[in-house]
Amino acid sequence: MISSFSDNTIEAGCDEAGRGCLAGPVFAAAVILPRDFYHPLLNDSKQLTEKKRLLLKDFIEKNALSYGVRSVSEKEIDQINILNASIRAMHLALNDLTVVPDLLLIDGNKFSPYKNIQHHCIIKGDSKYACIAAASILAKTYRDAYMKKLSLTFPSYGWETNKGYATLAHRIALVNNGPTRYHRKSFTLKNQRSLFRNPLENMD
């Protein structure tokens, strides 16, 4: 894990969570870490257990120079598409930073310029740069908490465990109960229509 992209710059790492889900908003985080930031567990959030992510979430929030976490709703995802919604969520998270960065490190390969601040898109950046890994952990833990809370109102879909992703149980619940207002209709549901043709065929 690399601590920084370049010397003598204030760097903000950005990442999102929930881009490939059937339901719920997309969350994004922006994090500026001190130069001496270190935690032995820090890694891409997808490589960590929930317990480790929550431990790191608290550590990051206590030790970051600044951070922001924001979301864009499923309704707006339907209106502007998931890529633009993910970038918008990153921009909103950057707006919440109390320290102005010199450089933005973005996980992935697409981004829209933000306030004339230089940015670099880095594929699999959450496994390469500490500030992006920290952003991935905040985005993931905040979104997971949101989906768990939402599952109390919509218990049939298993969001407390699948977090809105297209698990078999989630797909079966969609066939049985139909979509809720939190399901993404214009993008994920239409483009994954084949998921709903024979939801029971792989249950053996």
Sine and cosine of phi, psi and omega as CSV:
sin_phi,cos_phi,sin_psi,cos_psi,sin_omega,cos_omega
0.00,0.00,0.84,-0.54,-0.03,-1.00
-1.00,0.05,0.70,-0.71,-0.06,-1.00
-0.97,0.24,-0.53,0.85,-0.04,-1.00
-0.44,-0.90,0.36,-0.93,0.01,-1.00
-0.99,0.14,-0.63,0.77,0.01,-1.00
-0.50,-0.86,0.34,-0.94,-0.03,-1.00
-0.98,0.21,0.47,-0.88,0.15,-0.99
0.87,0.49,0.52,0.85,0.10,-0.99
-0.79,-0.62,0.51,-0.86,0.12,-0.99
-1.00,-0.03,0.91,-0.42,-0.13,-0.99
-0.93,-0.37,0.73,-0.69,0.09,-1.00
-0.93,-0.36,0.81,-0.58,0.09,-1.00
-1.00,-0.01,0.62,-0.78,0.00,-1.00
-0.77,-0.64,0.66,-0.75,0.09,-1.00
-0.43,-0.90,0.29,-0.96,-0.01,-1.00
-0.84,-0.55,0.22,-0.97,0.09,-1.00
-0.63,-0.78,0.67,-0.74,0.05,-1.00
0.99,-0.12,0.28,0.96,-0.05,-1.00
-0.92,0.39,-0.56,0.83,-0.08,-1.00
-0.99,-0.16,0.33,0.94,-0.07,-1.00
-1.00,0.10,0.37,-0.93,0.13,-0.99
-0.99,0.11,-0.40,0.92,-0.11,-0.99
-0.61,-0.79,0.41,-0.91,0.09,-1.00
1.00,0.01,0.24,-0.97,0.00,-1.00
-0.96,0.27,0.21,-0.98,0.20,-0.98
-0.99,-0.12,0.70,-0.72,0.03,-1.00
-0.94,-0.34,0.50,-0.86,0.10,-0.99
-0.63,-0.78,0.45,-0.89,0.03,-1.00
-0.74,-0.67,0.49,-0.87,0.13,-0.99
-0.80,-0.60,0.75,-0.66,-0.10,-0.99
-0.69,-0.72,0.73,-0.68,0.16,-0.99
-0.93,-0.38,0.86,-0.51,-0.02,-1.00
-0.97,-0.25,0.48,-0.88,0.13,-0.99
-0.93,0.37,0.38,-0.92,-0.05,-1.00
-0.86,0.51,-0.55,0.83,-0.07,-1.00
-1.00,-0.07,0.25,0.97,-0.02,-1.00
-0.89,0.45,0.71,-0.71,0.04,-1.00
-0.40,-0.92,0.69,-0.72,0.21,-0.98
-0.53,-0.85,0.77,-0.64,-0.10,-0.99
-0.90,0.45,-0.35,0.94,-0.03,-1.00
-1.00,-0.03,-0.15,0.99,-0.12,-0.99
-0.86,0.51,0.81,-0.58,-0.01,-1.00
-0.27,-0.96,0.09,-1.00,0.15,-0.99
-0.77,0.63,0.76,-0.66,-0.08,-1.00
-0.85,0.53,-0.49,0.87,-0.03,-1.00
-0.94,0.35,-0.30,0.96,-0.02,-1.00
-1.00,-0.05,0.03,1.00,-0.11,-0.99
-0.91,-0.42,0.45,-0.89,0.12,-0.99
-0.96,0.27,0.30,-0.96,0.03,-1.00
-0.86,0.51,-0.65,0.76,0.00,-1.00
-0.87,0.49,-0.68,0.73,0.00,-1.00
-0.94,0.35,-0.61,0.79,0.04,-1.00
-0.88,0.47,-0.67,0.74,-0.02,-1.00
-0.93,0.38,-0.61,0.79,0.07,-1.00
-0.88,0.47,-0.71,0.70,0.00,-1.00
-0.93,0.38,-0.58,0.81,0.04,-1.00
-0.82,0.57,-0.77,0.64,-0.01,-1.00
-0.89,0.46,-0.65,0.76,-0.02,-1.00
-0.91,0.40,-0.68,0.74,0.00,-1.00
-0.90,0.43,-0.73,0.69,-0.03,-1.00
-0.89,0.46,-0.55,0.84,-0.01,-1.00
-0.98,0.20,-0.46,0.89,-0.16,-0.99
-0.92,-0.39,-0.21,0.98,0.02,-1.00
-0.92,0.39,0.51,-0.86,0.11,-0.99
-0.93,0.36,-0.57,0.82,0.05,-1.00
-0.22,-0.98,0.49,-0.87,0.09,-1.00
-0.44,-0.90,0.40,-0.92,0.09,-1.00
-0.61,-0.79,0.59,-0.81,0.05,-1.00
-0.72,-0.70,0.82,-0.57,0.00,-1.00
-0.66,-0.76,0.21,-0.98,-0.01,-1.00
-0.70,-0.72,0.33,-0.94,0.12,-0.99
-0.81,-0.59,0.76,-0.64,-0.17,-0.99
-0.94,0.34,0.31,-0.95,0.07,-1.00
-0.88,0.48,-0.53,0.85,0.04,-1.00
-0.89,0.45,-0.69,0.73,0.02,-1.00
-0.95,0.30,-0.55,0.83,0.11,-0.99
-0.84,0.55,-0.70,0.72,0.03,-1.00
-0.88,0.48,-0.53,0.85,-0.07,-1.00
-0.99,0.15,-0.62,0.78,-0.16,-0.99
-0.89,-0.46,-0.03,1.00,-0.03,-1.00
0.99,0.16,0.33,-0.94,-0.17,-0.98
-0.93,0.36,-0.57,0.82,0.03,-1.00
-0.90,0.44,-0.77,0.64,0.00,-1.00
-0.90,0.43,-0.56,0.83,0.03,-1.00
-0.92,0.39,-0.62,0.78,0.03,-1.00
-0.90,0.44,-0.69,0.73,0.02,-1.00
-0.92,0.40,-0.65,0.76,0.04,-1.00
-0.87,0.49,-0.67,0.74,0.03,-1.00
-0.88,0.48,-0.63,0.78,0.06,-1.00
-0.90,0.45,-0.69,0.72,0.02,-1.00
-0.87,0.49,-0.67,0.74,0.01,-1.00
-0.90,0.43,-0.64,0.76,0.05,-1.00
-0.90,0.44,-0.64,0.76,0.04,-1.00
-0.90,0.44,-0.56,0.83,0.04,-1.00
-0.87,0.50,-0.46,0.89,-0.06,-1.00
-0.99,0.10,-0.14,0.99,0.01,-1.00
-0.92,0.39,0.68,-0.73,0.04,-1.00
-1.00,-0.06,-0.10,0.99,0.09,-1.00
-0.88,-0.47,0.74,-0.67,-0.03,-1.00
-1.00,0.09,0.87,-0.50,-0.01,-1.00
-0.98,0.18,0.41,-0.91,0.11,-0.99
-1.00,0.00,-0.41,0.91,-0.13,-0.99
-0.54,-0.84,0.64,-0.77,0.05,-1.00
-0.93,-0.38,0.76,-0.65,0.07,-1.00
-0.94,-0.33,0.91,-0.42,-0.15,-0.99
-0.94,-0.33,0.79,-0.62,0.09,-1.00
-0.95,0.30,0.75,-0.66,0.00,-1.00
0.95,-0.32,-0.29,-0.96,-0.09,-1.00
-0.82,-0.57,0.12,0.99,0.01,-1.00
-0.67,-0.75,0.64,-0.77,0.02,-1.00
-0.30,-0.95,0.41,-0.91,0.09,-1.00
-0.95,-0.32,0.67,-0.74,-0.05,-1.00
-0.79,0.62,0.60,-0.80,-0.01,-1.00
-0.83,-0.55,0.92,-0.38,0.10,-0.99
0.75,0.66,0.61,0.79,0.05,-1.00
0.87,0.49,0.34,0.94,0.08,-1.00
-1.00,0.03,0.75,-0.67,0.00,-1.00
-0.87,0.50,0.62,-0.79,0.05,-1.00
-0.68,-0.74,0.42,-0.91,0.11,-0.99
-0.79,-0.62,0.77,-0.64,0.12,-0.99
-1.00,-0.02,0.76,-0.65,-0.10,-0.99
-0.77,-0.64,0.92,-0.39,0.03,-1.00
-0.91,0.41,0.75,-0.66,-0.08,-1.00
0.84,0.54,0.56,0.83,-0.01,-1.00
-0.90,0.44,-0.40,0.92,-0.01,-1.00
-0.94,0.33,-0.21,0.98,0.09,-1.00
-0.96,-0.27,0.08,1.00,-0.07,-1.00
-0.89,-0.46,-0.63,0.78,-0.11,-0.99
-0.87,-0.50,0.71,-0.71,-0.10,-1.00
-0.87,0.50,-0.68,0.74,-0.06,-1.00
-0.93,0.38,-0.55,0.84,0.06,-1.00
-0.95,0.30,-0.65,0.76,0.05,-1.00
-0.86,0.50,-0.66,0.75,0.03,-1.00
-0.89,0.46,-0.66,0.75,0.03,-1.00
-0.90,0.43,-0.63,0.77,0.01,-1.00
-0.89,0.45,-0.60,0.80,0.00,-1.00
-0.93,0.36,-0.69,0.72,0.02,-1.00
-0.91,0.41,-0.71,0.71,-0.01,-1.00
-0.87,0.49,-0.70,0.72,-0.03,-1.00
-0.92,0.39,-0.72,0.69,-0.07,-1.00
-0.94,0.35,-0.61,0.79,0.04,-1.00
-0.92,0.40,-0.67,0.74,-0.01,-1.00
-0.93,0.37,-0.67,0.74,0.03,-1.00
-0.85,0.52,-0.68,0.73,0.01,-1.00
-0.89,0.45,-0.64,0.77,0.03,-1.00
-0.89,0.46,-0.72,0.69,-0.04,-1.00
-0.93,0.36,-0.56,0.83,0.07,-1.00
-0.90,0.44,-0.67,0.74,0.03,-1.00
-0.90,0.43,-0.66,0.75,0.00,-1.00
-0.90,0.43,-0.52,0.85,-0.03,-1.00
-0.91,0.41,-0.36,0.93,0.04,-1.00
-0.92,0.40,-0.51,0.86,0.03,-1.00
-1.00,0.05,-0.49,0.87,-0.02,-1.00
-0.81,-0.59,0.95,0.31,-0.13,-0.99
-0.94,0.33,-0.29,0.96,-0.11,-0.99
-0.94,0.35,-0.33,0.94,-0.18,-0.98
-0.99,-0.14,-0.08,1.00,0.06,-1.00
0.94,0.35,0.45,0.89,-0.06,-1.00
-0.90,0.43,-0.35,0.93,0.03,-1.00
-0.92,0.40,-0.36,0.93,0.04,-1.00
-0.92,-0.40,-0.67,0.75,-0.05,-1.00
-1.00,0.02,-0.20,0.98,0.06,-1.00
0.85,0.53,0.38,0.92,0.03,-1.00
0.99,-0.11,-0.04,1.00,0.02,-1.00
-0.98,0.22,0.23,-0.97,-0.17,-0.99
-1.00,0.09,0.85,0.52,0.12,-0.99
-0.94,0.33,0.28,-0.96,0.02,-1.00
-0.87,0.49,-0.68,0.73,0.00,-1.00
-0.88,0.48,-0.63,0.78,0.02,-1.00
-0.92,0.40,-0.67,0.74,-0.02,-1.00
-0.92,0.40,-0.65,0.76,0.04,-1.00
-0.89,0.45,-0.66,0.75,0.03,-1.00
-0.88,0.47,-0.58,0.81,0.05,-1.00
-0.91,0.41,-0.67,0.75,0.03,-1.00
-0.91,0.42,-0.66,0.75,-0.07,-1.00
-0.97,0.26,-0.59,0.80,-0.16,-0.99
-0.91,-0.42,-0.25,0.97,-0.08,-1.00
0.98,0.17,0.19,-0.98,-0.01,-1.00
-0.97,0.25,0.48,-0.88,0.13,-0.99
-1.00,-0.07,0.04,-1.00,0.05,-1.00
-0.94,0.35,-0.19,0.98,0.01,-1.00
-1.00,-0.06,-0.06,1.00,0.05,-1.00
-0.99,0.14,0.57,-0.82,0.01,-1.00
-0.99,0.10,0.89,-0.45,-0.16,-0.99
-1.00,-0.09,-0.69,0.73,-0.14,-0.99
-0.98,0.18,-0.35,0.94,-0.06,-1.00
-0.91,-0.41,-0.94,0.33,-0.15,-0.99
-0.91,0.40,-0.72,0.69,-0.06,-1.00
-0.91,0.40,-0.68,0.74,-0.02,-1.00
-0.93,0.37,-0.64,0.77,-0.07,-1.00
-0.99,0.13,-0.14,0.99,0.08,-1.00
-0.87,-0.49,0.55,0.83,-0.05,-1.00
-0.84,0.54,-0.55,0.84,-0.03,-1.00
-0.90,0.44,-0.37,0.93,0.00,-1.00
-0.90,0.43,-0.38,0.92,-0.14,-0.99
-0.97,-0.23,0.06,1.00,-0.05,-1.00
-0.94,0.33,-0.76,0.64,-0.03,-1.00
-0.69,-0.72,0.96,0.26,-0.13,-0.99
-0.91,0.41,-0.28,0.96,-0.07,-1.00
-0.98,-0.17,-0.05,1.00,-0.18,-0.98
-0.93,0.37,-0.39,0.92,-0.05,-1.00
-0.95,-0.30,0.40,0.92,-0.08,-1.00
-1.00,0.06,-0.17,0.99,-0.02,-1.00
-0.94,0.35,0.00,0.00,0.00,0.00
